């Protein structure tokens, strides 16, 4: 697992004004935020990018795995990177004993990341209570829904269905306990829109400024006995 320090990330080709805005966001998160672990849910796009592959238990006929697939926690995809001390049994299960030596014939190295990628420890600002929001449904009627809007920094990038794990950390930024788990929904990166001070538009994107300042998303609570509570937090 990687501890994210928003104040020390590489700057790269980022304008000074964007760096200042990001620094303000980082300071706000450190002052008012709560620690969470964020893990990206693997999907077919990650397979195309070469960082993930289908779980050995993936059923092509159904286009998914069983929900309690021990290798992907029901997601269906695992990392290409393999573990150095974990093994898959010949019948597709995770061997309970960790060892750097193969337990026997037919055992294969287990994927290091299962269903969800590398964990990032960072800070987010979570609401104390959900807010009531009125939205139009498909037939034009107003309905009341509850929205728990979360604010976080610009890194790591959060997508819908990524896993958010609340946790307690010590003074050395080590996780000592994990708590409720959520899925990110309605993710929305926030960037500076329009023209810069010289009247120029952002030069490298057709859809607005490429420099994300912060991110917003909603949190959906995962039931306590769900399989996603078995997703590893030590990596």
LUMTOR-200290 format. One record per residue (C-alpha): x, y, z. Coordinates in steps of 0.001 Angstrom, whole numbers, padded with zeros to 6 digits, always signed. Last residue first. Layout:
N
XYZ/...
This chain:
235
-001029-004160-000277/-002094-004983+003283/-005730-004026+002757/-006957-007263+001161/-010557-007489-000022/-012487-009679+002452/-014977-006918+003284/-015881-007024-000414/-017591-010393+000162/-020480-008633+001904/-021205-009330+005568/-021094-005682+006696/-023281-004367+003876/-021394-001920+001591/-022222+001770+002116/-022548+003867-001041/-020315+006946-001102/-020860+009845-003498/-018093+011511-005452/-016095+014714-005727/-012542+015234-006937/-009932+017975-006611/-007853+020317-008730/-007724+018311-011969/-005429+019769-014622/-006760+018648-018017/-008805+021830-018458/-011821+021525-020684/-013166+018774-022915/-011124+019012-026093/-007842+018782-024211/-004253+019894-024661/-004256+023665-025050/-006313+024934-022159/-007912+028057-023607/-005985+031280-023862/-007265+034669-022685/-004024+035667-021003/-005383+035081-017497/-006525+031594-018435/-009738+030848-020254/-012632+028578-019316/-012704+025856-016689/-010502+025061-013713/-010838+021388-012817/-013110+019179-010723/-013169+015413-011263/-016653+013932-010731/-017414+010449-009485/-021111+009552-009390/-020484+006528-007168/-017592+005348-005002/-018251+002074-003218/-018000+002009+000562/-016340+000066+003348/-016806+000591+007061/-013890+000089+009453/-010201-000760+009159/-007703-000850+012009/-003999-000184+012682/-003090+001265+009296/+000429+002666+009409/+000886+006410+008939/+003823+006494+011380/+001702+008373+013949/-000920+005624+013873/-003741+005064+011411/-007457+004288+011733/-009425+003266+008662/-012272+003955+006265/-012151+001794+003136/-013226+003238-000230/-013457+000712-003081/-013765+001933-006664/-017244+001371-008078/-017261+004603-010130/-013796+006009-010711/-011276+007707-008422/-007994+009168-009679/-005329+009003-006985/-004760+011899-006785/-006700+015152-007315/-007588+015648-003657/-010785+014596-001930/-014359+015722-001280/-017199+013321-000511/-020920+013891-001113/-023324+011697+000848/-026550+012080-001165/-030006+011129+000044/-032779+010981-002533/-036057+012865-002876/-038046+012391-006067/-039360+014993-008488/-041380+013541-011340/-040236+013919-014942/-040987+010408-016156/-037364+009191-015974/-036742+010686-012509/-036046+014333-011711/-033913+014905-008647/-034431+016406-005180/-031467+016171-002818/-031558+015446+000914/-028076+015598+002391/-026413+012696+004156/-024864+013327+007554/-021386+014096+008906/-020070+014501+005372/-016699+012982+004431/-013553+014981+003711/-010923+012704+002223/-007372+011804+003216/-004953+009322+001649/-003752+005734+001855/-003576+004254-001624/-004223+000546-002172/-002915-001255-005245/-005535-002796-007473/-008904-004372-006807/-010280-007709-007944/-007254-009558-006592/-003898-007790-006483/-000812-009984-006089/-002052-012667-008457/-001363-016157-007107/+001640-018149-008316/+000627-021573-009701/+000238-024910-007924/-000108-027992-010140/+002669-029948-008453/+003527-028876-004939/+003631-026193-002264/+005757-023909-004491/+008469-022227-002402/+008158-018592-001262/+005540-019629+001256/+002192-018314+002487/-000155-021056+003670/-003911-020899+002970/-003600-021785-000753/-006039-019630-002707/-008505-021707-004707/-008555-022614-008392/-008742-026431-008173/-004988-026879-008776/-004275-024601-005785/-003298-020988-006292/-000204-019742-004492/+000985-016845-002346/+004614-016001-001489/+005979-013852-004309/+002639-012550-005506/+002061-012038-009215/+001664-008874-011264/-000887-009382-014051/-003499-008171-011612/-006868-009834-011205/-010234-009536-012942/-013625-011157-012366/-014958-008795-009701/-016368-011597-007511/-013739-011308-004798/-011057-011713-007494/-009046-014787-006511/-011342-016152-003823/-014370-016138-006178/-017195-015620-003691/-019493-013852-006153/-019016-016444-008891/-017109-015133-011851/-018385-013090-014786/-019232-013123-018491/-021710-015956-018054/-020373-018287-020751/-016856-016886-020344/-016741-018003-016713/-013817-016366-014920/-012278-018681-012305/-008738-018117-013592/-009476-014392-013094/-009300-012357-016272/-006263-010142-016701/-004909-006866-015350/-002082-004395-015991/-001878-004800-019776/-003747-001633-020742/-006412-003718-022531/-006913-005691-019305/-007147-002432-017359/-009913-001329-019719/-011680-004649-019093/-012116-003779-015433/-010143-003711-012183/-011654-001852-009243/-009288+000830-007956/-008484+000746-004241/-008709+003758-001954/-007720+003451+001707/-009133+006184+003923/-007824+008690+006447/-010183+011518+007515/-009956+015091+006285/-010124+018494+007992/-006511+019630+008300/-004734+017237+005943/-007491+017553+003350/-007472+021355+003561/-003695+021500+003196/-003847+019310+000103/-006639+021408-001443/-004675+024633-000904/-001592+022994-002429/-003672+021939-005437/-004790+025520-005965/-001209+026766-005757/+000025+024109-008166/-002737+025056-010608/-001668+028710-010519/+001961+027716-011074/+001131+025828-014261/+001740+022051-014293/+004225+020412-016668/+005625+017993-014097/+004935+018628-010416/+005811+015221-008964/+003805+014522-005772/+005203+015976-002530/+002301+018026-001148/-000313+015397-001953/+001426+012881+000299/-000080+009526-000646/+000868+006477+001421/+001213+003487-000887/+000000+000000+000000/
